[in-house]
Structure formats: structure tokens, C-alpha cells
Amino acid sequence: MGEGSTKFDPGCRRCARLAGFLDEVRARNPGYHCRPVAPFGTSAHRLLVVGLAPGLHGANRTGRPFTGDHAGIILYRTLHAHGFASAAESVSADDRLALVDCRITNAVKCLPPANKPLPAEVRQCNRYLAAELVAVPAGGVVVALGTIAHGAVLRAVGIKPGRARFGHGAVHELPRQIVLLDSYHCSRYNTQTRRLTASMFDQIFARARHLLAG
């Protein structure tokens, strides 16, 4: 499954542009994580949430996906509402919040300039996502937040993009009876422009819960 599937490497520097950018950000912000951000959640999980990449002052600062920025506020609040998180707010990598039957990761594990990874960087990081998808059991659900995450999931399982096009609320079948559920990303831009409302996002995870219930 995928290209060169392997476990997450916290010291990965395979993408020269991303590694150099992290060095620059670390020089300006010595207290930031500024390394690849590991997935967060339970090792046994039926729900995998896939985002784009760490945010500059969010996961890149705290070291936990979707922690410390606007997108994380919405995501963890929604996960908690549907029983996938023990609390509604994630404030740091060492707080007591725990995910329930859920794991969160990103298509690209390092902060990209302007939050825009290059296609080659998405491909390079796909080996890690492929390994993460292997851990999702048959009948599990993958929620892709945005088109890049959607495409990365398809690539990781060997499905051509044209066979499963992104659309908010769209459902696609993956190998091993796993379901891919698409959502617009819960970014500040999408929520402020009302492209994604709290109700729309809530419905995605209500659907995920329904799919897991069979």
C-alpha cells in the first residue's frame, strides 16, 4: 500500500525545502516544536482524521496535530461532541485530553511555507500516511479534511484521483471495506467565509459515527 510505506520518522528531513523552512522558523521561535508532527490518538482506532499539514502557530508550535490554532478549536470541539475525544479543547501536547477510538494525522507532517506543500512533498510524505491507513481496521472510517488530504489518502491506497472526486460530504469506498468521508478543512478561512459552518462540520462526524455503527 503506497510508496515505501514505513513508520513515522520524527527526525525526517527528506524534503529539503520543508527542512530548511523549519530551521528558519526555529531560529525565530526557539520554543516551538519545529519538527515533523507525529499522529495523535489511540493505537487501536476505527476513525482516522487526515488534515493537510501542521499550522505555523498550532501543531508546529505544540507538537500535536490541530492543537493551538483556530482549526483545532473546531475539530476537538466537534470530536468531543460525538464521543471521539475526552475533552472539547486541546491546549498542549501534555494536557490530559485523550482521543477515543480515533487518531489524527496530516498528509504532510512538516510545516510548509504559506501552508502550501508542493506535490512532490505530499508524495514524499505519503509513505507515512500509507502505514497509518494500514492500522485502520476493516469497516473503519477515514475523514479527509480538504482536497490535498483526500488526494493523499487515495494515493496511499492506490486509487486514481478520477475514480473518487472530492466533495464535501462525499463518501467513497476504500480497500478492506474502509470508508473515506470528505469534508472541507476546518481552517479559519473556510469558517469565516462560511464555506464550512459548524453545523456542516458537525454533520460530517455524525455521519462518521453512523458509518461506524454499521
N, C-alpha and C positions, 0 to 999 in steps of 0.2 A: 504494500500500500504506500503510494507516494515515492519521492525520490530520496534515497539514502536515509530512510526512517531511522531515528535514533532518539535517545532520551534528551531532555532539556540540558543544555550546557550553560551554566551560569557565567562562564568566562568566555563565551563565544565572541570572536572578533572577525568572523568570516566576511562581513560586509564592510569594506574599508571606509566608505562614506559614513555609515552609521557609527562605526567605532571612533572615527575622527570627530564626529559631531558630539558624541558622548564625552569625549575628552575635553572639548571646548566648554560644554555645559558644566562639567565637573569643576573646571577651573573657575567658573563664575559662581558656582553653587557647591562648595566643598562638602556640605552636609547632605547632599542629595544622593540617592541610590546610584543613579547613572551607570547602570549595568543592565544586561538582559533581565527582564522581569519574569519570574517563574509563574507558572499557573498556580491558582489558589483554589482550595476546596478539598473535598473528600476524595480519597483514593478509590473508593467504590461509589460510583455515581451513575445515575441514569440521565442526568441533564448536563450538557456541556454548552456553556455560553462562550461564543467566539467574538471578540472585538477586533478592532483594527490594529492598534499599537498603543504603547504607553503614552499618556499625556505628559507634557513638559513639567507641569507642577502637580500632577496627580501621581500615577504609578511610577513615573521616572523619579519622583521625589521620595515616595514612601516605600517603593519596592513591592507593592501589592496591586494587582490589576484593579482598575477602577476605584482607587482609593485616594481621596484628597482633591477631587475635582468635581465639576458640575455633573458630568456623565455618571460618576459613581454614586452621587446622591440619589439620582433617579433609579439607577439599576438596583442598588441594595434595598431601597425602599420597596421596590416592586417585588424583588425576590422574597423579602420578608413577608409581604402581604400574601404571598402564595405558598408560604411554608418552606421556602428553599434557603432561608437564612435565619439565624437565631436573633438577629437584631436588624433594625431598619437603617442603621448608619455604620459605615466603615470609616474610621478616622485615622488608623495607623496599622502597620503590619503586625504590631504586637498587641493590638486590642483583643478583646475576648470574643469578637464576632466569629461564628463558625457557619459554614455552609452545610446544608442538609440535602443529601442525595444530589449534589450539584458541584460543578467545578467551573472556574472561569479562566480563560486564556485569551491570547491575542494571536492574530495571524502573523504579526511581526513582533518579536519580543523586545526590540530596542526602539527607543525614541527616534523617529525620523524628523529631519528638518521640515518645518511647516506642517507637521503631522501628515506628510505625504510620502510614503515609501515608494521606491521605484519598483517596477515589475520584477526586476532581477532580484531585489531584496526580498520580495514576497516569495519568490521561487526558492531562494536560498533557505529561508526560514521554514519552508513548508515541511521539511523533514521532521521538525519537532511537532508540528500540528498533526502530521500523519500518525506519529507514535501516540499522541494523545487521543486520537479518534479510535485507535485500536482498543483503548481501555474502556470505551463506551460499550455497554453490553447490548446484545440483540434486543430490539424493542425500545432502545433509548432515543432521546431527542437531542438534536443539536440546534441551538438558536444562533443564527448568524446575524450580527449587528452591522448591516451595511453591505454594499456590493463587493468590497475587497475581501471581507471576511467570507462572504458567500462563495466567491470565486476560489479562495484559498481552500475552503472545505471540499469543493468539487475536485480541485486538483489533487488534494491529499488522498481522495478515494478513487481517482482515475476516471472521473466523469467529465466529458467535454462540456464547456460552458453553455453551448447552444442547446443542450438537452435539458437544462434546468435553469431557466432565466430568473433573475432576482425580481422579487416584487414583495412589497410589504404585506405580510400575512400569507404569502405563498408557502405551500407545503410540497416537499419533494422527497422521493424515496431514495435512500442510500443503501449500499450493501448491508447485509445482515439485519434487514428489517429495521434499520435506524431511520428516523425521520429528520429531515432538515427543514426548519421553520425560519423564514426570513423576517427580519424587522429592520426598519430604518434605525440607524445608530442614534443612541440617546445623547447626542452631542448638544452643546449649548446652542449652536446654530440651528439645528433641526427643531429643538424645542421652542426656541424664541420665535422662529418663523412659523411655528405651528404646523410644520410638516409632520412632526410627531407630537401628539398630545399625550398627556398622562393616561388618558382613557385608552388610546390606541396601544400604548406600550403595555398597559395592564392586560389588555385582551390577548396579547401575544403569550404572556406567561400563564394566563388562564387556559389558553389553548394547549400550551405545553403540558400543563398539569392534566388536562383532559386526555391528551395523547398517551401520557404515561400510565393513566388509569385504564387504558385499553378500550 
